[in-house]
């Protein structure tokens, strides 16, 4: 039996449309049918534009040739990212009916590449820690993670082939792991963030959710990057258990070790890399930068609508108030020192293999999970990719994280394609 269009990867759907074996309109309708069937349970969407998506799909179907790498691919847009006609609520009652009237730069970029905006996906409040309404599609009693919860759940539940995320602590890699989808957080600054509500501008980074690593190559191509093929030599992989290995759930510890053995059996040179003890300082450094910058990003909302801000964000802003200039300068120095140390690592390894999260998605919807295994990479600005790999004792997805050198995103995507084939 042929796979339903909405269950195709973006890469497969693009190829079928190029071969005239699939119409963009049929793909949009399949996604909308899935949304109608499941949205009442998953709650991945803040707003939808079915007629706008249908109209654009029909226009694309009239074209003789694909308009770009993402021709006809429906897209979930995280609700801190501005769209011209739909509200951008940022997960907050402050912006409940706020229509920006202009697409964010990243939306314009993918629309030019042929993507179809299907709707706005749910975000936590201002992409912070306060959970919203989305459920994990693998088990509705578990969190999908935050803050890019809606996009991750929509891709996981076959409502859309790709979705936008943003990461300031762990908001792409962690929900990717919890929902069993491929997730990519680019090198800091890799994409124009104009039109995206900031939280901490020196940390905020655009990312994506997809169903296979090759889809990330399409997304990068939409930004003008040439896809890279893995080199003919087997990769040199650093097994990075991190300083917080004891925090990883036992099932996830075994899973990361199994991934390392599997890749070694496939020809990779896998060696343990011990993170220096000095890296303990990265966690408080990231938190100080994030919360201090948040006090500036949300000064207006805090002054005018304090009663509409959640207790968790109120606490984060109070934490930022207490960060002194000296502490902030020390945090930035810690980042620079660590990046200098990390540059030596890339002389020995093509990428690091590390935990994406502590383990399976926690039960309950009030807590989106601990970004422990993402925060320090976000501070350092490195590109990261989550690949689904196996499931845990409760039947929920587990994953591994690939971390590469700064500005090596296309090579990391290529290595992710190599690893994905061997871990599948």
C-alpha positions, 0 to 999 in steps of 0.5 A, a space after each residue: 500500500 502506498 504511503 499517505 502523502 502526509 507521512 512522506 519525508 520532505 525529501 520524498 515528497 519533493 521528489 514525487 512532485 518533481 516526477 509529477 507523481 504528487 501534487 502540492 494540493 494533495 499533500 496539503 489536503 492530506 496534512 489538513 485531514 490529519 490535523 482534523 483527525 488529531 488536533 483535538 488530542 495533540 493541540 499542536 496548532 495556534 492558528 491554521 490557514 487552510 484556504 491560504 495553503 490550498 491557494 498557494 498549493 494550486 499555484 505551485 501545481 501550475 508551475 512547469 518546474 519546481 520553484 525551489 528546494 522545498 517546492 510544495 512542502 507544508 510548513 509549521 511556523 512557531 508562534 514567536 515567528 511573525 506571519 503576515 496574515 495570521 496572529 503571532 501570539 508568542 504563547 502569551 495573552 498579551 499578544 492574543 490577537 496581534 497581527 504583525 502584517 509582515 512575514 519574518 525573514 525566515 518565513 520569506 526565505 522558505 516561501 521563496 524556496 517553495 514552502 507552503 505556510 500551513 499555520 502557526 504552531 504552539 509555543 510556550 510563553 515567549 519561548 520560555 519555560 511556561 508550558 502551553 497546551 500541546 501533548 506528546 503525540 506518542 503518549 498524550 499524558 507526556 510533555 512534547 518538550 518546550 518551547 517549540 512544542 507545537 512544531 515538534 509534535 506536528 512533525 511527529 504526528 504527520 501533520 506537517 513535514 517540517 516545522 520551525 523551532 528556535 533555541 535559547 536553551 534547549 528548545 529544538 534539540 530536546 523536543 526533537 528527542 522527546 517527539 522522535 523527530 530529527 531536529 537541527 539547531 544551527 550555528 548561532 547567527 546562521 539565519 536572519 532572525 528579523 521578525 522573531 520575538 527575541 528572548 536572549 539575542 546572543 543565544 536565540 538560534 533558528 532551528 527546524 524539525 523534520 523526519 529525516 536528516 536529508 530534509 535538513 539538506 533541503 532546508 539548508 539549500 533553501 538558504 543557498 547552501 550547497 549540500 555536502 556529502 559525507 567524506 569517503 573516510 569513516 567519521 572520527 567520533 568523540 563519545 561525549 558523555 558530558 560532566 552530567 552523565 549521572 543525570 542521564 536516565 539508565 536506559 538513555 545511558 545504555 542507548 548512547 553507548 549502543 549508538 556508539 557501538 553501532 557506529 563503530 561497527 559501521 566503520 567509525 573511529 569512536 573514542 571517548 572525549 572527556 569534557 574538562 571539569 572547568 566546563 561546569 561553569 557553562 551552566 551558570 554562565 548560560 543562565 546568567 546571559 539568558 536571564 539578563 538579556 530577557 530583562 531587556 527583551 521583555 522590559 515593555 511587557 513587564 512594565 505594562 502587563 506584569 499581571 499577564 506574565 507567568 510566575 516562571 517568567 517572572 522568576 526568570 526576569 527576577 533572576 536576570 535582575 540580580 545578574 551583575 555586570 561583573 557576573 555577565 562579563 565573567 559568563 562571556 569570558 567563560 564562553 570565549 575560554 571554552 570555545 578556545 578549548 573546543 577548537 582543539 577538539 575538532 582537530 581530533 573529531 569530526 563530530 561529538 556524540 552526546 545525549 540530547 536529553 536526560 531520557 524519555 519525555 516526562 509525564 505531565 504537561 506542566 513541565 517541559 523537561 530539563 534542557 541540561 544537555 543543550 544549554 552549554 552547546 547553545 551558549 557556545 553556538 555550535 550546530 547540533 542535530 538530534 537523531 531518533 534512536 530506539 525507545 525507552 522503557 515507557 515506549 517513548 522515543 530516545 535520541 542521540 545528539 550530534 555536535 559539530 564545529 562552528 559554521 560546519 552545519 552542512 558537514 554536520 548534516 552530511 554526517 547526520 545522514 551517514 549516522 542515520 542510515 546506520 542507526 536505522 
